[in-house]
Structures are given as structure tokens and as C-alpha cells.
Amino acid sequence: MMKTPLFILMTLLFLTSCVNTKGTFIAHEGLVFKKKKLFSSRLKDVPVGAGSYEATLKFKTKKKLSLILNGEDKKIVFEIPDGTRLPSNNGTLNLTAEQTGQPYDLFGEIQTDYSRSGQHSDYESCSWTTYRRECRQICENKDDEREPRDRDDIRRDRRRDSNCRRVCEDVPVTHYGHRNVVYHYEYEYKKLFVELMKPASNQMVANFKGTHNSSTRVVDHSGICR
């Protein structure tokens, strides 16, 4: 079987965002992982008994992969060394225990299958934008600080001291309508297999299996929005 760690899937699906992938983690024997103590560089043991667990894998950065055993309140962090080259869609990779910071080598594989639906047609809402020329008068008053004697003085002062100009601009106007579209869906199905091995051996002590399905709507033709 081709071997690639789980974080490859994370990177391929979501290069920049936090990713949670659910699956099943099976420990074939009792395991002991390492975890940094809070506010300390010292490590403590994280024991995991033999058995099957619902698990979540989180890939937040290109430097760390977290395995969370749901319901067990246990989080195991695998380091990802700088410069690690991650394959795209299909590929393999392996990391040693020294690289991951855990007492086990990590191997895995990612497999991706693609398919597409037939074409569909629909009548959907749409919008378009035009621009309308609008003009307005802008005046800047230059009243002095002297107090006018009566209302007629105020009108004369404002006419004399006002500086007006005409300003025009193109204002966007949104219109709504409908159009005919022809489209299809493209499907992506990813399978992830991860194995933990005793260092420098082929003895598997645990494995993780997870999948991710996604679909994308692709428009083949669209009519005029009206």
C-alpha cells in the first residue's frame, strides 16, 4: 500500500484554512504518546488503550497535525518538518518518529477519485449593473462673523458669500431578472489512510481511515439576464 500521512489530505483540501476531518482511529495495542506540559518544555505521557475510537484530525498550519480522540479528551500532536513536500491529490509520504516528535513513525496514503454528473438546465434569478449620470449643486458658504441686522441682510450675505459648483458622477444601478443556465456537478472523493509504526520497523501499531467528499457546480452555458 502506498504510504502518506494524513496531513496531506488536509493540505490538499484546504491550503490555508483550519480543517477538521473525522474518521476512525484503531490502536492495535496500548500506545503512549508525548505531550508538552503547559507553560513548560517538559513532556508528559498520553496513554491510549487498545481499541477503536472516533477521531478528528485537525490541520491548522503546515507545521502541525493534531489527532483528537473524540470523547477521550486526548489530543496528540505530530510535528511536520520544514521543507516537507506534500503531493497533490494522489501521492505518498513518510515521517520518522524523530521528525514527528512522537515515539512512532508515521506513514500514509491519499487517493482521490473524480466523477461528474450529467447536464442539468434551470431558470435562475440574476442581476446586472448599469450606471446613471447624476449631478448636484454643492455650495460652500463664506459668511463673516458679523451679525446681520435682519432677515434681508442674511439673504444678501449668503448670496454674496456662497461659492457653488456643479458635481456629476456615475451612480451604479442594480437590475434584477432571470436567465436560463445549463450546468453539471463535479465530484471529488478523497480517501485517507494513515499508519503508525514502531520506529525503523514494519510493525503497525495503529491506523486512521478518513474520507472527504466535495462537489462543485460548474455552469456550462448561461443565457442573457433580463
N, C-alpha and C positions, 0 to 999 in steps of 0.2 A: 504493500500500500504506500502511496506517496505520502510524504510527511511534511506538515506545515502547521505552525502554531495558530491558535485561534485569533490572535490579534490581526492576522492578515485579513480575515473577513471583516473585522471592524474597519480597517483602513480602507478597504475596497468599497465598502458600502457608504461610509461617511468619513470623508477625509478630515474634516475639521470639527465635526460636532461630537458631543458625547453620545455614545452608543451603548444600548443595553440589548444583549442577545440572550434569550432564555433557551435552556436545553436541559440535558441530564448528565450529571457527573457521577461516575461509578468508581468507588475506591475498592480495589480488589483485595486490599489488606489494610491494616491500620497504618495511617500516614502521619507524619509530623512535619508541618511547615514552619517557617520562621516569620516573625513579625516584629517590627521595630516598636519599642516601648514609647509611650507618649512622652515627649519632652526629653528623649534620651536616644543615644545612638546604639544602646544595647538591644539585643534581640531576646524575644521570648518564644517559647514553643506554642504552636497552634495544632493540637491533635485533631485528627479526623478519623473516625472509626470506619471500618469496612462497611460498605453498603451503597445504596443508590440514593442520590439527592437531586431534588430540583435545584437548578443553579442558574445564576445570571452572570454573564461575562460583561464587564464594562471596560471599554477602551476610550479613555479621555484624551490622552496625548500619545505621541509616538514613542514615549519612553516607559510607559507602564500599562500593564494589563491586570485587571482585578477579577478574581473569581470569587463570587459571593454564594455561599450555600444558603439557600432560602430556608428560613425557619430555624437556622442554626446559629445565627448571629456571628458568622465567621467569614472573614474576608482575607483572601490570600492574594498577595501582590507579586507579580512576576516582572522583573526588570527587562527592558528591551535595550540592548546596547546601541550606542550611537553608530550611525552608518549602516544599520541593518537594511538590506534591500528587500522590499516586500513585493512579491509577484502580483500580477493583476489578474483577477478573475479565476485563473487556474494556476496552481504552482505549489512549490514545496519549500520548506524551510525547517531548520532545527536549531535549537539553542541548548547549550550545555548548562549544567547546574551552576557552574561558576558564573555564567552570563546572566542567568535569571535571578540569582540571589536566593534560590530555593534549593533544597537538597535533592532535586530531581532534574534530569534532562527533560526538555520539552520538545515534542515533535507534533507535527500536524499536517493536515491537507485541506485545501479548499477546492471544491468542484462547483462549477457554475453551468447551469443549463438554461437555454433561451428558447422561447416559443412566442408565437403571435396568434392573435385571433383573426377571424375573417373581418371583412369591412362592414361597418355599420353606417347608417345615414340618420340624420336627425335635423330638427328645425330648432335652433337655439337663439337665445337673446344675444344682442351685441350692442356695441356703441361706437361712435366715431366723433371726432372733434373738428370743428371749423373755428375760424377766427372772425370776430366782428370788430370793425373800427369804431371806437368810441372816443369822443372829445369832451373836454370840460374846461371851464374857466377857473383859473386859480388866481386869487388876488392876495397881495401882501400889503397890509395897512402900515402907514408910516405916521401915525398920529403923534403929535408932540405932547409934551406933558402939561401944557396949559389947559385949563378947564374952559370949555366953550360956554358962552353966555346963555344960549338957548338951543332948542332942537334944530332950528335952521342952521345955526353955526356948526352943529355936529355933522349935518348932511354935507355942507360945503367943505368942511375939513376932510371928510372921508373921500369925497370925490377928488379933491385936490391931492391928497396924500396916498391914494391907492395906486398900486402897481400890479396890473392884471396881465395875464398871458394865457394863451390857449394851449392846452396839453392834450395830445392824442396818443392812443395806444391800442394795440391789438389784444382783444379780450377773448380767451377761449370759451367756446360754447359746446357743450356735450349734447349729442343727439342719441336717442335710443331706438333700436329696431330689432329685426330678426334676420337670420340668414340660414341657408342650407349648408350642412357640413357632412363630409364623409371622413370617417376615421377608423382606426383599429387600435388594439392594445398590444403592447409588447411586454412579455412576462420574463422575469428573471428569478430563477430558483437556485439558491446557494445552499450547499451542504458543507458543514464544517466538522472535521474530525481532529481531536486533539488527544495526544497520549503523553503520559508522564512515565518516565523510565528511570530505573536505578542508574546512577551515573556510570557511563562507559560500559553499558550492557544493553542487551535487547530484552530485558525483563520488564514488561509493562506492569505498573502498579496501579494505574488509574487512567481513565479516559473520559472525554467530554464529547457529546454529539449535539449539534445545534443546526437549525435551518433558518433561512430568512427568505421570504417571498416578497416581491415587489412588482408593481405594474405601472406602465406609463402609457398615457393616452396620446396617440400620435395622429394629428389631423392631416389627411391626405389631400383634401380639397375643401375650400370654403367659398361660398358664394358672396355676393355683394351684400353688405349690411344696409338694409333700407327699412 
